[in-house]
Amino acid sequence: MPHVITTSPHKDIDVPDCTLPQLLLIPSFSKAASDRLSQPIFHPSPIAPRVLATRNGKDAPLSHLQIRSIAERVAVSLLSSAYHHGAAVVQPKWQKGYVVAFFSTNQHDYCAAVLGVQMAGGIAALCNPSCTPRELAHQLRMTKACIIIAADETFDSASEAAKLASSKMDPSEEPLEEIVQPQIFAFDESHHASWADTLLTPPKSAWARKEKLLGQVDINPYKDPATYCFSSGTSGLPKALALTHRNLVANVLQFRVLMDDQFEQHMSSSSPSSPPASQFHIDILPTSHAYGLLAQLVALYTGTPRVVLARFKLDLFLQVAQDKKVTFVFVVPPVLLALAKSPEVDKYNLTSLRRVASGAASLPHELARQVKQRLNIDVTDGYGMSEMSPIVCLQNVKDAAEAPGSVGFLAPNTKARILGPDGQDVGPDQEGELLLQGPQMMAGYVHNDEGNRAAFTSNRDDPDCWLRTGDMAKVSEQGHITLTGRTKDIIKVNGFQVSPRELEDLLFKQPSVADAAVVGATDDQGTEIPWAFLVASKDAAEVPEKERSEAITKAINGHVAGYKRIKGITWVDALPKSNSGKVLKRLLKTPA
C-alpha cells in the first residue's frame, strides 16, 4: 500500500551546505542586520550577576560580535590544547569529534560556548543541570566527554560525576566503560576553575594563527554531530541522540519561517490601537534542552534581543516582562499554569505581553483559554521532539482559532504519515502513530543499535527512512496536526482505547483542579482503568479530598462514554515533571 503523506503548506526552503557556527556567525549567512551586529542580543538575568567573558568588569549583555569573539576564543583554545596548561589531569591533544559536556543552568554566554566547541570540530553534549552525579556520570560515559563546563552551583556535582565516570563500576549497574576523568571549568570568572583563564584565553601565538587553525577544521555538515541531546526519560533512562550540523541549520531556518508566520498572523489579528510590538523576548527555557537551545540559536540568527533567566522564577519573570515591556515568550505548560492561576500575576503590568508560544509538553486547550481570558494573551501551541532538532509544527493565531487543540502545520521540508493499529497508513482525521521525515531528523541514538532499530522504519541512510515518534495523532484535510496521546500512554479498557489527554482536557475545566495527569491503573479484576492524579487549586485545598473527588467524578463521568470514566483519583501536592515540563507518568504510582 502506498504511503499517505502529509506535507507542509509552507514552501520548501534551501538548506545551505554549512556548519551551524557558519550559519550564525558569518555575516553572509546570518540574517542579523549588519548595523545591529554590535547591539546587545543576550542580556543576563537581573539577579545573581557574574563578571562575564567580555572582561569589562561588570555584568553586561553580549552582542553578535562579542558572541562570535567568545566562540572563536574557545575554538582556538581547544585546537591549540591551551586548556591543558596547569591542568591536574593530562588529556590527549584535542581532536575533531571530542565531546564537551555542558552541565549548567542558563547562562547568556552558554550559546557562544556551544558554538565555540562546534567551531573546533567538537560536539556539545547538553546535560540537564538537575541530574544527580550518578546520572551525569552515565551521560559522560555514554558520550565519552573529555571536558565539562559547569555553573558555580553545579560544579561540585560535576566534580563528583567526573570521578564516578572515570572509576570502575559494577557492570550490572553501569554497563558502559570508564573514561579518562574529564576536566571541569566554570562559567563564573570568580571561580577557582573559571574558563576565563583557560578556554577564553588562547595563547597569543595560537590566536595569531586563528584563521589558519579554524580553516583546518574539516566538518561534514551532513554526517558530523554538532550536539548530543538527551531524551527526556519519561519512560526510562535517557538516551543520547546525535544532531548533525545540517539538522540544526535546517531547523533554525525552518523555525524562522514558522516564527515569521506567527508574527504576521499576530499583527494582522491585533487591533489598530494595539501598541507597536517590542522585539524584547525572555528566555526561560532550559538551554540544556533542544527547544531552549534552538530558541537562542534563532535569536542569534535574527538578532532578536532577549533576557536570559537562569531558571524560571515567577516573580522574576513577571518583573522582567513588566520592566522590559516584553511582548513574546516561549514557554512550557507549567508557566501557563502559573499565568492562569497564580495571584502573584495581578501585582504586575503585563499589558505589553501579547503572545506566548507553548511547547515541549502537552498543552491542554482549556489552559490556553484561561490565560487568554485572564490576561488577553494569545497562546499558541507547537510540537517537536529532540529527535527532530526539535521543531516539527508551530501554530499561529489563525490556526489556534480555526483548529483549536491542534499544534498547527508542519514546518517547511517536513513530511508526516499516520499509521493505524494494523501498521497501514490511514487517511485524514483517522488516529494512529505519527511518523516524520525531514532534514532536521536526527542522525540516531549514540551507541544504541537497539534504540535506532526501534526509532527508524529502516536504515537511517535509506531515503524512505521515517522516524517513529511514539505519539498518537491525526491530520485534518487542511493539514493541521492534532496530538491525541502517546502510544505507551493509551489506556485500553476492555479492548476500547482511552486517550488520557481527552480526560486531562476535561479535568482542567474544573475550578478545583490546578494540574492533572491521567494514567492507566489495574482494578481487582485485572482490567485497565483510567486513574487521575490531581493537584487542588488554592480555593479547593480546604475542601476534604473525598468531597472533591466525588464532585470531579460526577462532573467528568457524565460527559464521557462508560469505558472512559475515571475510576479513581489521587490528590498530590505537585506532579513530577521533567525540566522541559513533561509529566513523568512513570513516577505516578497507582493503587495496586
C-alpha positions in Angstrom: 0.0 0.0 0.0 1.5 3.4 -0.9 2.3 5.9 1.8 -0.3 8.6 2.6 2.0 11.6 3.1 1.1 15.0 4.6 3.4 17.8 3.5 3.9 21.4 4.8 1.8 24.2 3.3 5.0 26.3 3.5 7.2 26.5 0.5 10.4 24.3 0.8 13.5 26.2 1.9 17.1 25.8 0.7 19.3 24.5 3.4 22.9 25.8 2.8 25.8 23.4 3.0 27.4 24.9 6.0 28.1 24.3 9.7 26.0 25.8 12.4 28.7 28.3 13.5 29.0 29.4 9.9 25.2 30.0 9.6 25.0 32.0 12.8 28.3 33.9 13.0 29.4 34.7 9.4 27.6 37.8 8.1 27.0 36.4 4.6 24.8 33.6 6.2 23.4 35.3 9.3 20.2 37.4 8.9 21.2 39.7 11.8 21.4 43.2 10.2 25.0 44.4 9.8 24.2 47.7 11.5 23.0 45.7 14.6 26.0 43.4 15.0 27.3 45.5 17.9 23.9 45.8 19.5 23.1 43.7 22.6 21.3 40.4 22.0 21.7 38.2 25.1 21.1 40.1 28.3 21.9 38.4 31.6 19.5 37.8 34.4 18.9 40.8 36.6 19.8 38.7 39.6 23.0 36.8 40.5 25.3 38.9 38.4 28.7 37.5 37.4 31.7 39.0 35.8 31.4 37.9 32.2 33.5 36.8 29.3 33.5 40.4 28.0 36.0 41.2 30.7 34.6 44.7 31.2 34.4 44.3 34.9 30.6 44.4 35.0 27.6 42.2 34.3 26.8 43.1 30.7 24.8 41.9 27.7 26.5 40.3 24.7 26.3 41.5 21.1 26.6 39.3 17.9 30.2 40.4 17.5 31.0 39.5 21.1 29.4 36.1 20.8 31.5 35.4 17.7 34.6 36.5 19.6 33.9 34.2 22.5 33.2 31.3 20.2 36.5 31.9 18.3 38.5 32.1 21.5 37.0 28.8 22.8 37.7 27.1 19.5 41.3 28.3 19.2 42.0 27.3 22.8 40.7 23.8 22.2 42.5 23.5 18.9 45.8 24.6 20.4 45.2 22.5 23.5 45.8 25.6 25.6 43.2 24.4 28.1 45.7 21.8 29.3 48.0 24.4 30.9 48.1 23.8 34.6 45.5 21.0 34.5 45.6 18.4 37.2 44.6 15.7 34.7 46.5 15.2 31.5 44.2 14.9 28.5 45.2 13.8 24.9 45.6 16.6 22.3 42.2 17.9 21.1 40.8 16.1 18.1 37.7 16.5 15.9 34.7 14.7 17.4 35.7 15.2 21.1 32.8 16.0 23.4 32.4 18.9 25.8 29.5 18.3 28.3 27.6 21.4 29.4 26.2 21.0 32.9 24.9 24.4 33.7 21.8 26.5 34.4 21.0 29.1 31.7 23.9 31.5 31.1 23.7 34.2 28.5 27.1 33.1 27.1 26.1 29.4 27.0 25.2 29.6 23.3 28.6 31.2 22.5 30.4 28.4 24.3 28.5 25.8 22.4 29.3 27.4 19.1 33.0 27.6 20.0 33.1 23.8 20.7 31.4 23.1 17.4 33.7 25.6 15.5 36.6 23.4 16.8 35.0 20.3 15.4 33.7 19.2 18.8 30.4 18.0 20.0 28.4 19.8 22.7 26.6 17.4 25.0 23.7 19.3 26.7 23.3 17.8 30.1 20.4 18.7 32.4 21.8 20.6 35.4 19.3 18.9 37.7 20.9 15.5 37.1 22.4 13.7 40.1 26.2 13.0 39.9 25.4 9.3 39.1 23.0 10.3 36.3 25.6 12.7 34.9 28.3 10.1 35.2 26.2 7.8 32.9 25.9 10.6 30.3 29.6 11.4 30.5 30.4 7.7 29.8 27.8 7.4 27.1 29.2 10.4 25.2 32.9 9.9 26.2 33.1 13.6 27.3 36.6 15.0 27.9 35.6 18.4 29.3 32.7 19.7 31.4 31.6 23.3 31.6 29.5 23.9 34.7 27.9 26.7 36.6 29.1 27.7 40.1 26.1 25.9 41.7 26.6 22.7 39.6 30.4 22.5 39.9 30.5 20.2 42.9 28.1 17.7 41.3 30.1 17.8 38.1 33.3 17.0 40.0 31.7 14.0 41.7 30.3 12.8 38.4 33.7 13.1 36.7 35.2 10.9 39.3 32.4 8.4 39.0 32.7 8.3 35.3 36.4 7.5 35.4 36.1 4.7 38.0 35.2 1.1 37.6 31.6 0.3 38.4 29.5 -2.9 38.7 28.6 -3.8 35.1 25.1 -4.7 36.2 24.7 -1.2 37.5 26.6 0.7 34.7 27.4 -1.3 31.6 29.5 1.5 30.0 33.3 1.5 30.3 35.0 4.1 32.4 36.5 7.1 30.7 39.5 9.4 31.4 38.4 11.8 34.1 37.1 15.0 32.3 38.4 18.4 33.1 35.9 20.8 34.6 35.6 24.5 34.1 33.1 27.0 35.5 31.3 29.8 33.6 31.9 32.1 36.5 35.1 34.2 36.3 35.4 34.3 40.1 35.5 30.5 40.4 38.9 28.9 41.0 38.4 26.8 37.9 36.9 29.5 35.7 37.0 29.1 32.0 38.2 32.8 31.7 41.9 31.9 32.1 41.7 28.7 30.0 39.1 28.3 27.3 38.7 32.1 26.9 42.4 32.9 26.8 44.2 31.2 23.9 48.0 31.6 23.7 48.9 34.7 21.7 50.8 32.5 19.3 47.7 30.4 18.6 45.5 33.5 18.4 47.8 35.0 15.8 47.2 31.8 13.7 43.4 31.9 14.3 42.3 31.8 10.7 44.7 29.0 9.8 43.7 26.9 12.9 40.0 27.4 12.2 40.4 26.8 8.5 42.0 23.4 9.1 38.8 22.1 10.8 37.1 19.8 8.3 33.5 19.3 9.2 30.9 17.4 7.1 27.6 19.1 7.9 25.6 16.1 6.8 27.4 13.5 8.9 29.3 15.2 11.7 27.4 15.6 15.0 27.2 19.2 16.4 25.2 18.4 19.5 24.3 15.5 21.7 20.9 15.9 23.4 19.3 13.5 25.8 15.8 12.1 25.6 13.5 13.2 28.4 13.5 9.8 30.0 9.7 9.8 30.6 9.7 6.0 30.3 13.2 5.0 31.4 16.8 6.1 31.3 17.6 9.0 29.0 19.2 8.1 25.6 21.8 10.3 24.0 20.9 11.4 20.4 23.1 13.0 17.8 22.1 16.1 15.9 24.3 17.0 12.9 25.2 20.5 11.8 22.8 20.1 8.9 20.0 19.0 11.3 20.4 22.2 13.3 21.0 24.5 10.4 17.8 23.2 8.8 15.8 23.6 12.0 17.0 27.2 12.6 15.8 28.1 9.1 12.5 26.1 9.5 11.8 27.8 12.8 12.5 31.2 11.3 9.8 30.6 8.7 7.3 29.4 11.3 8.1 32.4 13.6 7.6 34.8 10.7 4.3 33.3 10.0 3.3 33.5 13.7 4.2 37.2 13.9 2.4 38.0 10.7 -0.7 36.4 11.9 -0.5 38.0 15.3 0.0 41.5 13.8 -2.9 41.0 11.4 -5.2 40.0 14.3 -4.2 42.9 16.5 -6.4 45.9 16.8 -5.4 49.2 15.2 -5.0 50.7 18.6 -2.5 48.0 19.8 0.9 49.3 20.8 3.8 48.5 18.4 5.5 45.2 19.1 8.7 45.3 21.1 11.4 43.0 19.9 12.3 42.1 23.5 11.8 38.4 24.5 12.6 36.4 27.6 14.4 33.1 27.6 13.2 30.9 30.4 13.5 27.5 28.6 16.5 25.4 29.8 19.3 25.7 27.3 20.2 22.2 28.2 17.0 21.2 26.2 17.0 21.2 22.4 14.0 23.6 22.5 15.7 26.1 24.7 19.0 26.0 22.7 17.1 26.4 19.4 15.3 29.5 20.7 18.7 31.1 21.3 20.2 30.0 18.0 17.3 31.6 16.2 17.7 34.8 18.3 21.3 35.0 17.2 20.4 34.3 13.6 17.8 37.1 13.6 19.5 39.5 16.0 16.4 39.5 18.4 17.4 40.7 21.9 16.3 38.8 25.0 16.9 38.5 28.7 18.2 35.1 29.7 17.0 33.9 33.1 19.0 31.2 34.8 15.8 29.4 35.6 12.1 30.1 35.8 11.0 32.1 38.9 7.6 33.5 38.6 8.2 36.8 40.4 11.4 37.5 38.4 9.8 36.5 35.1 6.9 38.9 35.8 9.2 41.7 36.8 11.3 41.4 33.7 8.2 41.1 31.4 6.9 44.3 33.0 10.1 46.3 33.1 11.3 45.4 29.6 7.8 45.6 28.1 8.2 42.1 26.7 5.7 41.1 24.0 6.6 37.4 23.4 7.9 34.4 25.3 8.5 30.7 24.6 7.0 28.8 27.5 6.1 25.3 28.7 2.7 24.5 30.2 3.7 24.9 33.9 4.4 28.6 33.1 1.0 28.9 31.6 -0.5 27.2 34.7 1.1 30.0 36.8 -0.2 32.7 34.5 -3.7 31.3 34.6 -4.0 30.7 38.3 -1.3 32.5 40.4 -2.5 35.5 42.4 1.1 36.9 42.0 0.3 37.8 38.4 -2.1 40.5 39.5 0.8 42.5 41.0 2.4 43.3 37.7 1.5 45.2 34.5 1.7 42.6 31.7 -0.2 44.6 29.0 2.8 44.5 26.7 2.8 40.7 26.7 0.6 39.9 23.7 1.5 36.3 22.8 3.3 33.2 24.2 4.2 30.0 22.3 4.0 26.8 24.3 6.0 23.6 23.5 8.0 20.7 25.0 4.9 19.2 26.7 1.2 18.7 26.0 -0.9 21.9 26.3 -4.5 21.5 27.5 -6.8 23.6 25.4 -8.6 24.7 28.5 -5.4 26.1 30.0 -4.7 28.2 26.9 -8.3 29.6 27.1 -7.9 30.5 30.8 -4.7 32.5 30.0 -6.4 34.3 27.2 -9.4 35.1 29.3 -7.4 36.4 32.3 -4.6 38.3 30.5 -5.8 38.7 26.9 -2.6 36.9 25.8 -2.8 34.8 22.6 -1.5 31.3 23.4 -0.2 29.2 20.5 0.9 25.6 20.7 3.6 23.7 18.9 5.1 20.3 18.6 8.6 19.0 18.5 10.9 16.4 19.9 14.6 16.3 20.5 14.9 13.7 17.8 13.7 16.3 15.3 16.1 19.1 16.4 13.4 19.7 17.8 10.7 21.8 15.9 8.1 19.9 13.8 5.0 22.1 14.0 4.1 25.6 15.3 0.6 27.1 15.5 -0.1 30.7 14.5 -3.0 32.7 15.9 -5.2 31.8 12.9 -4.5 28.0 13.5 -5.4 28.3 17.1 -8.8 29.8 16.2 -9.6 27.5 13.2 -8.3 24.3 14.7 -8.3 24.6 18.5 -6.4 21.7 20.1 -4.1 21.2 17.1 -0.4 22.0 17.0 -0.5 23.8 13.6 1.0 22.9 10.3 4.3 21.0 9.6 7.5 23.1 9.2 8.9 23.6 5.7 10.6 20.5 4.2 8.8 18.2 6.7 6.6 15.2 5.9 4.3 13.1 8.1 2.4 9.8 8.0 -0.1 8.3 10.3 0.0 4.5 10.9 -3.2 2.8 12.1 -3.3 -0.1 14.5 -2.6 -2.6 11.7 0.6 -0.7 10.7 -1.0 0.6 7.5 -1.3 4.3 6.5 -4.6 5.9 7.3 -6.3 9.0 5.8 -7.5 12.4 7.1 -8.9 12.6 10.7 -8.0 9.0 11.5 -5.9 8.3 14.5 -2.6 6.4 14.6 1.1 6.8 15.3 2.8 9.8 13.8 5.8 9.2 11.6 8.1 12.0 10.5 10.7 12.8 7.9 12.8 15.9 7.2 16.3 17.4 7.1 16.0 18.0 10.9 15.6 14.3 11.6 18.4 13.1 14.0 21.4 11.1 12.9 20.4 8.5 15.5 20.9 7.5 19.1 24.5 7.3 20.3 26.0 3.8 20.9 22.4 2.3 20.9 21.7 0.0 18.0 18.5 -1.3 19.7 17.2 2.2 20.2 17.8 3.0 16.5 16.1 -0.1 15.2 13.1 0.9 17.3 13.2 4.6 16.3 13.5 4.3 12.5 11.4 2.4 9.9 14.6 1.4 8.0 18.3 2.2 7.9 18.9 5.8 8.6 20.7 6.2 5.2 17.6 4.9 3.3 15.8 7.8 1.6 12.5 6.2 2.7 13.5 6.1 6.3 10.9 7.6 8.7 11.1 8.4 12.4 8.6 6.7 14.7 7.6 9.3 17.2 5.6 7.2 19.6 2.9 10.0 19.5 -0.7 9.3 18.6 -2.1 11.9 16.2 -4.5 12.7 13.4 -4.2 15.0 10.4 -7.1 17.1 9.1 -7.9 17.6 5.4 -6.3 21.0 5.7 -3.1 19.6 7.2 -3.5 20.6 10.9 -1.8 18.1 13.2 -3.6 17.1 16.4 -1.9 15.0 19.0 -4.1 12.6 20.9 -1.6 10.9 23.3 1.4 8.6 23.5 1.3 5.1 22.2 2.6 3.9 25.5 0.1 6.0 27.5 -3.1 4.8 25.7 -5.3 3.1 28.2 -7.1 0.0 27.0 -10.4 -0.7 28.8 -11.9 -4.0 27.7 -10.5 -3.5 24.2 -11.5 0.1 23.9 -8.8 2.8 23.7 -8.9 5.7 26.1 -6.8 8.9 25.5 -5.5 10.3 28.7 -5.3 13.7 27.0 -9.0 13.8 26.4 -9.7 13.3 30.1 -7.0 15.7 31.1 -8.6 18.5 29.0 -11.9 17.9 30.8 -10.2 17.9 34.2 -8.6 21.3 33.5 -12.0 22.8 33.1 -12.8 22.1 36.8 -12.2 25.1 39.1 -11.0 22.8 41.8 -8.1 21.4 39.6 -4.8 23.2 39.3 -3.0 20.4 37.5 -3.9 17.0 36.2 -2.5 13.7 34.7 -4.4 10.6 33.8 -2.7 7.1 33.7 -3.8 3.5 33.5 -4.3 1.5 36.7 -5.4 -2.1 37.1 -8.5 -3.0 39.1 -9.0 -6.2 41.2 -10.4 -7.9 38.1 -7.2 -7.3 36.2 -8.8 -4.7 33.9 -7.0 -1.5 33.0 -8.9 1.6 34.2 -8.4 5.4 33.9 -6.9 6.9 37.1 -6.4 10.6 37.7 -3.6 12.4 39.7 -4.8 15.9 40.6 -3.4 19.0 42.2 -6.0 21.0 44.0 -6.5 24.7 43.2 -5.9 27.1 46.1 -9.6 27.6 46.7 -10.3 23.9 46.7 -7.4 22.9 49.0 -9.6 23.3 52.2 -12.3 21.0 50.9 -12.0 17.4 52.1 -10.4 15.1 49.4 -13.4 12.7 49.4 -15.8 15.6 48.7 -13.5 16.9 46.0 -13.2 13.5 44.3 -16.9 12.9 44.3 -17.6 16.3 42.7 -14.9 15.7 40.0 -16.0 12.2 39.0 -19.7 13.4 38.8 -18.7 16.3 36.6 -16.4 14.3 34.3 -18.0 10.9 34.1 -21.4 12.3 33.0 -19.8 13.6 29.8 -17.9 10.6 28.5 -18.6 7.1 27.4 -18.8 4.4 30.1 -15.4 2.9 29.3 -13.7 6.3 29.6 -15.0 7.1 33.1 -12.4 7.9 35.7 -12.4 5.2 38.3 -10.1 6.7 40.9 -8.4 9.9 42.0 -5.2 10.5 43.9 -4.6 14.1 45.2 -0.9 15.2 45.2 0.9 18.4 46.1 2.6 18.5 42.7 3.0 16.3 39.6 6.6 15.1 38.9 7.9 16.8 35.8 11.0 16.9 33.6 13.0 20.1 33.2 11.0 20.8 30.0 7.6 20.5 31.7 6.7 16.9 30.7 4.8 15.0 33.3 6.8 11.9 34.3 4.0 9.5 34.4 6.3 6.6 35.2 6.7 8.1 38.7 3.0 8.2 39.4 2.2 5.2 41.5 -1.3 3.9 41.1 -3.0 1.7 43.8 -2.2 -2.0 43.4 
